[in-house]
Amino acid sequence: MVTVVEVLSLVLVSLLWGCTNPFLKKGSEGIENVTESNRVSQLFVEIKFLLLNMKYLVPFLLNQSGSLVYFYTLSTTGRKHTS
C-alpha cells in the first residue's frame, strides 16, 4: 500500500518538474546566438553560457532536485513492498 508521504513526494516531483520547464526554456533563450569555430569549443561555450546564467541555473537545480526526490521515493517504495 502506498503511504501519504510517498504520494506527497510524487506530487512534489510533478510540481518541481512541471513548474521548472517553462523557466528552463526561458532561461536558455539566447544560446542559439553563442557560436564558436569548432564543435568542442561550441560545447564548452554553451555549457559556460548555461552555468553562468542564473535564469537557467536556478530552475535547472530545482528540476534536478525533483529527480532526486523521485529516485529516493522509488527506492524507498520498492524496498518496503518487496518484503
N, C-alpha and C positions, 0 to 999 in steps of 0.2 A: 504494500500500500504506500502511496506517495504521501509524504508529510506536507504540512503547510509551509514549512521552511523551504522545501525543495520547489514547491510551486512558486513561492515568492522569489526564490533565486532565479528561476527561469523567466519570471516576469521582469526582474531587474535586467537580465541579459537581453531580453527583447527590447526593453527601453534603451539600454546603452547602445545596442546595435542599430536600432531604428532611428533614434534621435540624432546619432552622430553622422549618419550617412550624408544628409544634406550639407552639413558643415564641412565634411571632408571634401565634398565636391566643390564647395565654395572656396575653401582654403587652398585647393590645388589649382585654382584659376591662375593663369599666367605661366604655368610650367611649359606650355607649348611654345612660349617665346624664348625659352632657355635653349641655346644651341651651342654646340661645340663641333670641332672638326672631325673627331672620330668617336666610335661607339663607346669606348671605355671612358673617355673624358665626358661624354654626354651623360652617361650613367652617374658618374660622380657629381657632376654639376646639378643634375636633377635631384639626387639624394640630398645634397647640400641645400638646395632651394627648399625642399620639404622640411628638413630638420631645423632650419633657421626661421621657418615661417610659423609663428605661433597660432595663426588662424587655422593651420593644418595640424600642427603638432598636438595641441590640446584635445581636439576631437579624436585624433588617432589614438592617443593614450587612453582616453575614455573607452573607445571602441575595443582596444586590446584588453582593457580590464574586464569588459564584458566577456571576452573569450576566456579569461582566467576563471571567472565565476562559472561559466558554462562547463568547462572541463572539470573544475572542482566538484560541481553538482553532479555531473555524470559519474565521476569516480566514486563519490560517496553513496550515490543512489545504487549503483551496481554492486557495491560491496555489501550493502545491507540486505539486498533482495536475493543474493545468491546463496545465502546460508540456509 
